[in-house]
């Protein structure tokens, strides 16, 4: 059959070289992303510090920083920038990575990943039942929180510049964007 694509699996993914690139499987299709730039990493670190402190001080579960494989199926393996899994689901965190949907994934968009994070990965996270999806855009200085409603995400809250917002699954966590995006 001409034109048919080979679907890669998790086993194929494990055979990829450890060459510093970020690989993901999107429905069996290999995706390669360049290393993130410094604005991305600064925001990622700030948000990780904030979430980790909040989650640990309340005994809510675990926050993990990328890279960590989020294995949603044998043909879908993503690497969100951050993820949170609550204490009831910690058994899903294994030596291989996160095996199943976490309670929250966070993607910090870069110019080269905006379309993938906002469209393709958003659809995949929804399909596999990730209840909360946050998108942070350092260039636009925005923070969006989505909640799964059926099979799609519904915008729960959006903040910009120096606003402070609260998002599920942490209604008692105030995220000040000026501090986060500094």
C-alpha positions as CSV (number, residue, x, y, z in Angstrom):
1,X,0.0,0.0,0.0
2,X,1.5,3.3,-1.1
3,X,1.1,6.3,1.2
4,X,0.3,4.3,4.3
5,X,2.2,5.4,7.4
6,X,3.9,3.1,9.9
7,X,2.5,3.7,13.4
8,X,5.2,3.7,16.0
9,X,4.7,2.2,19.4
10,X,6.1,2.7,22.8
11,X,8.6,-0.1,22.1
12,X,9.8,1.8,19.0
13,X,10.0,5.0,21.0
14,X,12.3,3.3,23.6
15,X,14.7,2.6,20.8
16,X,15.2,6.2,19.8
17,X,18.7,7.7,20.4
18,X,19.4,9.6,23.5
19,X,20.6,12.6,21.5
20,X,19.3,15.5,23.5
21,X,16.1,16.0,21.4
22,X,12.6,15.8,22.8
23,X,10.7,13.0,21.1
24,X,7.0,12.3,21.5
25,X,4.5,9.9,19.9
26,X,1.3,11.5,18.7
27,X,-1.0,8.6,17.7
28,X,2.0,6.7,16.5
29,X,3.6,9.6,14.6
30,X,7.0,10.7,15.8
31,X,7.3,14.4,16.8
32,X,10.7,16.0,17.5
33,X,10.9,19.3,19.3
34,X,13.9,21.5,19.7
35,X,15.2,22.3,23.2
36,X,13.2,25.0,24.8
37,X,14.6,28.6,25.1
38,X,15.4,30.5,28.2
39,X,12.0,32.3,28.6
40,X,10.3,28.9,28.5
41,X,12.7,27.4,31.1
42,X,12.5,30.4,33.4
43,X,8.7,30.2,33.5
44,X,8.8,26.5,33.8
45,X,11.1,26.7,36.8
46,X,9.0,29.4,38.5
47,X,5.8,27.5,38.0
48,X,7.4,24.2,39.2
49,X,8.6,25.9,42.4
50,X,5.2,27.4,43.1
51,X,3.3,24.1,42.4
52,X,5.7,21.9,44.2
53,X,5.6,24.0,47.4
54,X,1.8,24.1,47.2
55,X,1.3,20.4,46.6
56,X,4.0,19.2,49.1
57,X,2.8,21.5,52.0
58,X,-0.7,20.1,51.6
59,X,0.2,16.5,50.9
60,X,-1.8,16.6,47.6
61,X,0.5,14.3,45.5
62,X,3.4,14.8,43.2
63,X,4.5,17.5,40.7
64,X,7.0,16.4,38.1
65,X,9.2,18.5,35.8
66,X,10.0,17.5,32.2
67,X,11.3,15.4,30.7
68,X,9.1,12.5,31.9
69,X,7.2,10.3,29.6
70,X,3.4,10.5,29.9
71,X,2.4,7.2,28.4
72,X,-1.3,7.6,27.4
73,X,-1.4,4.6,25.1
74,X,1.0,2.3,23.3
75,X,1.1,4.9,20.4
76,X,0.8,8.2,22.4
77,X,3.6,9.2,24.6
78,X,3.9,12.9,25.4
79,X,6.3,15.0,27.6
80,X,4.4,17.8,29.2
81,X,6.5,20.6,30.7
82,X,5.0,19.9,34.1
83,X,2.4,17.4,35.4
84,X,0.6,16.8,38.7
85,X,-0.8,13.5,39.9
86,X,-2.8,13.4,43.2
87,X,-2.1,11.0,46.0
88,X,-4.9,8.5,45.0
89,X,-3.2,8.0,41.6
90,X,0.5,7.9,42.5
91,X,0.7,4.2,41.5
92,X,0.5,5.4,37.9
93,X,4.0,6.9,38.3
94,X,6.4,4.0,37.5
95,X,9.9,3.6,36.3
96,X,8.8,4.1,32.7
97,X,7.1,7.4,33.5
98,X,3.5,8.4,34.1
99,X,1.4,5.5,32.9
100,X,-2.1,7.0,32.3
101,X,-3.6,10.5,32.5
102,X,-2.3,12.8,35.3
103,X,-4.7,15.2,37.0
104,X,-3.0,18.2,35.4
105,X,-0.6,18.8,32.5
106,X,1.1,22.1,31.8
107,X,2.5,23.2,28.5
108,X,4.6,26.3,28.2
109,X,4.4,27.3,24.6
110,X,7.4,28.4,22.5
111,X,7.2,29.9,19.0
112,X,8.0,26.5,17.6
113,X,5.5,24.5,19.7
114,X,2.4,26.8,19.8
115,X,0.4,25.0,17.2
116,X,1.3,21.5,18.6
117,X,0.5,22.5,22.2
118,X,-2.7,24.4,21.4
119,X,-4.2,21.9,18.9
120,X,-2.6,18.5,18.6
121,X,-1.6,17.9,22.2
122,X,-4.7,19.6,23.6
123,X,-6.8,17.1,21.6
124,X,-4.7,14.1,22.7
125,X,-4.8,15.1,26.4
126,X,-8.6,15.5,26.1
127,X,-9.0,12.1,24.4
128,X,-7.1,10.3,27.1
129,X,-9.0,12.0,29.9
130,X,-6.6,14.5,31.5
131,X,-9.0,16.6,33.6
132,X,-7.0,19.8,33.7
133,X,-4.8,21.5,31.1
134,X,-2.9,24.7,31.5
135,X,-1.2,26.6,28.7
136,X,1.3,29.4,29.6
137,X,2.6,31.7,26.8
138,X,5.6,33.7,28.0
139,X,5.7,35.8,24.8
140,X,2.0,36.8,25.0
141,X,2.2,36.9,28.8
142,X,-0.9,34.8,29.2
143,X,-2.0,31.8,31.3
144,X,-5.0,29.7,30.4
145,X,-6.6,27.0,32.4
146,X,-8.9,24.4,30.8
147,X,-11.2,21.8,32.4
148,X,-12.2,18.7,30.6
149,X,-15.9,18.8,29.7
150,X,-16.9,15.5,28.1
151,X,-14.4,15.0,25.3
152,X,-13.1,18.6,24.9
153,X,-11.6,21.3,27.1
154,X,-13.6,24.3,28.3
155,X,-11.7,27.5,29.2
156,X,-12.0,27.9,33.0
157,X,-9.9,31.0,33.5
158,X,-7.4,33.2,31.6
159,X,-5.0,35.7,33.0
160,X,-2.6,38.2,31.4
161,X,0.4,40.4,32.4
162,X,0.2,41.0,36.2
163,X,-3.1,39.5,37.0
164,X,-3.6,36.8,39.7
165,X,-5.6,33.8,38.8
166,X,-6.9,30.6,40.5
167,X,-7.3,27.4,38.5
168,X,-8.4,23.9,39.1
169,X,-7.3,21.5,40.5
170,X,-5.9,24.1,43.0
171,X,-8.6,26.6,43.8
172,X,-6.7,27.8,46.9
173,X,-3.5,28.5,44.9
174,X,-3.1,32.1,43.7
175,X,-0.9,32.4,40.6
176,X,0.5,35.9,40.2
177,X,1.5,36.2,36.5
178,X,4.0,39.0,37.1
179,X,6.0,36.8,39.4
180,X,5.6,33.7,37.2
181,X,6.5,35.5,34.0
182,X,9.4,37.5,35.5
